[in-house]
Amino acid sequence: MPNAARRSERSRQAILESALALLHESGYADLTIEAIAARAGVGKQTIYRWWSGRGAVVLDALVEQAGASEPPPLPDTGDLEADLRPVIRAIVAELADPRLSATTRALTVEALTSETFAEQVRDRLLRPQLGTIVARLRSAREAGDLRADADLDQAVELLIGPMYHRWMLRTGPLTEAYADGLLDLALAALRR
């Protein structure tokens, strides 16, 4: 007798892999449950049994792609600016990439229309990533490099928020120079 749990896990993996492959091939706007099901070799009802819609499938696929464990900590070389610069540049580069940006925009729209989905995106995708920045800022504050009264959650928003504002409203280019300038301004406000 076949093992149902193993078959379910194979189906789940096939669905998540299919969703990511289709996402990269045609983008989020053209992604459908029907296409995911066909590519994964399962029925639509199997997908709807486990997920509420394509946004939930994509979120699980992205979380799984990022790794089930916590993201690795940021380096702590003693030079906060040098440790944060590649992270800030990478976020800006991801937002500037049209293909990656389309998925982020679609998930953002879904998060704006569903409080439950917004909580899942925040807790499963954003918080673990942003937590690594908070940890690095905490280390810098403990070393005396940042103001003792700096609210670290606000500090992360000061670093990350302007990028998303520029990206969402398309108010200017997302470049390395922009990332570097943002980091310089934020650190000027946060340093002792």
C-alpha positions as CSV (number, residue, x, y, z in Angstrom):
1,M,0.0,0.0,0.0
2,P,1.4,3.4,-1.0
3,N,2.4,5.8,1.8
4,A,-0.2,8.7,1.7
5,A,2.0,11.1,3.7
6,R,4.9,10.6,1.2
7,R,2.6,11.0,-1.7
8,S,1.1,14.2,-0.2
9,E,4.6,15.6,0.4
10,R,5.6,14.8,-3.2
11,S,2.5,16.6,-4.4
12,R,3.1,19.6,-2.1
13,Q,6.7,19.8,-3.4
14,A,5.6,19.5,-7.0
15,I,3.0,22.3,-6.5
16,L,5.6,24.6,-4.9
17,E,8.2,23.9,-7.5
18,S,5.6,24.4,-10.3
19,A,4.5,27.7,-8.9
20,L,8.0,29.0,-8.8
21,A,8.8,27.8,-12.2
22,L,5.7,29.3,-13.7
23,L,6.3,32.5,-11.8
24,H,9.7,32.9,-13.3
25,E,8.5,31.9,-16.8
26,S,5.4,34.1,-17.1
27,G,5.1,36.3,-14.0
28,Y,2.6,36.6,-11.3
29,A,-0.1,38.2,-13.4
30,D,-0.4,35.1,-15.6
31,L,0.0,32.6,-12.8
32,T,-3.2,30.5,-12.2
33,I,-4.1,27.7,-10.0
34,E,-5.0,25.7,-13.1
35,A,-1.5,26.2,-14.6
36,I,0.1,25.2,-11.3
37,A,-2.0,22.1,-11.0
38,A,-1.3,21.0,-14.6
39,R,2.4,21.5,-14.3
40,A,2.5,19.7,-10.9
41,G,0.3,16.8,-12.2
42,V,-2.4,17.3,-9.5
43,G,-6.0,18.4,-9.5
44,K,-7.0,22.0,-8.7
45,Q,-8.9,20.6,-5.7
46,T,-5.6,19.4,-4.2
47,I,-4.2,22.9,-4.3
48,Y,-7.4,24.4,-2.9
49,R,-7.4,21.8,-0.1
50,W,-4.0,23.2,1.1
51,W,-4.0,26.8,0.0
52,S,-6.6,29.6,-0.3
53,G,-5.3,30.8,-3.7
54,R,-2.2,31.6,-5.7
55,G,-0.8,34.2,-3.3
56,A,-0.7,31.6,-0.5
57,V,1.0,29.0,-2.8
58,V,3.6,31.6,-3.9
59,L,4.2,32.7,-0.3
60,D,4.8,29.1,0.8
61,A,7.1,28.5,-2.2
62,L,9.1,31.7,-1.5
63,V,9.4,30.8,2.2
64,E,10.5,27.3,1.3
65,Q,13.0,28.7,-1.3
66,A,14.4,31.0,1.4
67,G,14.9,28.0,3.7
68,A,12.9,26.7,6.5
69,S,15.4,27.8,9.1
70,E,16.2,31.4,10.2
71,P,18.3,33.4,7.7
72,P,22.0,33.4,8.6
73,P,23.1,36.3,10.8
74,L,24.7,39.3,9.1
75,P,28.5,39.6,9.5
76,D,29.8,41.6,12.4
77,T,33.2,42.8,11.4
78,G,33.0,45.8,13.8
79,D,32.2,48.1,10.8
80,L,28.4,48.5,10.8
81,E,28.4,50.4,7.5
82,A,30.5,47.8,5.7
83,D,28.3,45.0,7.1
84,L,25.0,46.7,6.1
85,R,26.0,48.1,2.7
86,P,25.7,44.7,0.8
87,V,22.4,44.0,2.4
88,I,20.9,47.4,1.5
89,R,22.3,47.2,-2.0
90,A,20.8,43.7,-2.4
91,I,17.3,44.8,-1.4
92,V,17.5,47.8,-3.8
93,A,18.7,45.4,-6.6
94,E,15.8,43.0,-5.9
95,L,13.3,45.8,-6.0
96,A,14.8,47.2,-9.2
97,D,14.7,43.8,-11.0
98,P,11.5,43.8,-13.0
99,R,10.9,40.1,-12.7
100,L,11.4,39.9,-8.9
101,S,9.6,43.2,-8.5
102,A,6.5,41.9,-10.2
103,T,6.1,39.1,-7.7
104,T,6.7,41.5,-4.8
105,R,4.2,43.9,-6.1
106,A,1.6,41.2,-6.5
107,L,2.1,39.9,-3.0
108,T,2.0,43.5,-1.7
109,V,-1.4,44.0,-3.4
110,E,-2.7,40.8,-1.9
111,A,-1.4,41.8,1.5
112,L,-3.2,45.1,1.2
113,T,-6.5,43.4,0.6
114,S,-6.2,40.6,3.2
115,E,-5.1,41.2,6.8
116,T,-4.5,37.5,7.3
117,F,-2.3,37.3,4.2
118,A,-0.5,40.4,5.3
119,E,0.3,38.8,8.7
120,Q,1.6,35.7,7.0
121,V,3.9,37.7,4.7
122,R,5.1,39.8,7.6
123,D,5.7,36.9,10.0
124,R,7.0,34.2,7.6
125,L,8.9,36.3,5.0
126,L,9.7,39.8,6.3
127,R,10.3,39.4,10.0
128,P,13.0,36.7,9.7
129,Q,14.9,38.7,7.1
130,L,14.6,42.1,9.0
131,G,15.4,40.3,12.2
132,T,19.0,39.8,11.0
133,I,19.3,43.6,10.5
134,V,17.9,44.3,14.0
135,A,20.4,41.8,15.5
136,R,23.3,43.6,13.7
137,L,22.1,47.0,14.9
138,R,21.7,45.7,18.4
139,S,25.3,44.5,18.3
140,A,26.4,47.9,17.1
141,R,24.4,49.6,19.8
142,E,26.0,47.4,22.5
143,A,29.4,48.3,21.1
144,G,28.6,51.9,21.5
145,D,28.4,52.6,17.7
146,L,24.7,53.6,17.8
147,R,22.8,55.9,20.1
148,A,21.8,54.0,23.3
149,D,18.2,55.3,22.9
150,A,17.8,54.1,19.3
151,D,14.6,52.1,18.7
152,L,15.9,49.2,16.6
153,D,12.6,48.4,15.0
154,Q,12.3,52.0,13.9
155,A,15.9,52.0,12.8
156,V,15.2,49.1,10.4
157,E,12.1,50.9,9.1
158,L,14.4,54.0,8.6
159,L,16.7,51.9,6.5
160,I,14.2,49.8,4.6
161,G,11.0,52.0,4.4
162,P,12.4,54.6,1.9
163,M,13.3,51.9,-0.6
164,Y,9.8,50.5,-0.6
165,H,8.3,54.0,-0.8
166,R,10.4,54.7,-3.9
167,W,9.7,51.3,-5.3
168,M,6.0,51.4,-4.7
169,L,5.4,54.9,-5.9
170,R,8.1,54.8,-8.5
171,T,9.5,58.2,-7.4
172,G,13.0,57.6,-8.6
173,P,15.6,55.0,-9.7
174,L,16.6,52.2,-7.5
175,T,20.4,52.2,-7.8
176,E,23.5,51.3,-5.8
177,A,24.1,55.1,-5.4
178,Y,20.6,55.4,-3.9
179,A,21.2,52.5,-1.6
180,D,24.5,53.9,-0.4
181,G,23.0,57.4,0.1
182,L,20.1,55.9,2.1
183,L,22.5,54.0,4.3
184,D,24.7,57.0,4.9
185,L,21.7,59.2,5.9
186,A,20.2,56.5,8.2
187,L,23.5,55.9,10.0
188,A,24.1,59.6,10.4
189,A,20.8,59.7,12.3
190,L,21.5,56.6,14.4
191,R,25.1,57.1,15.3
192,R,26.2,58.5,18.7
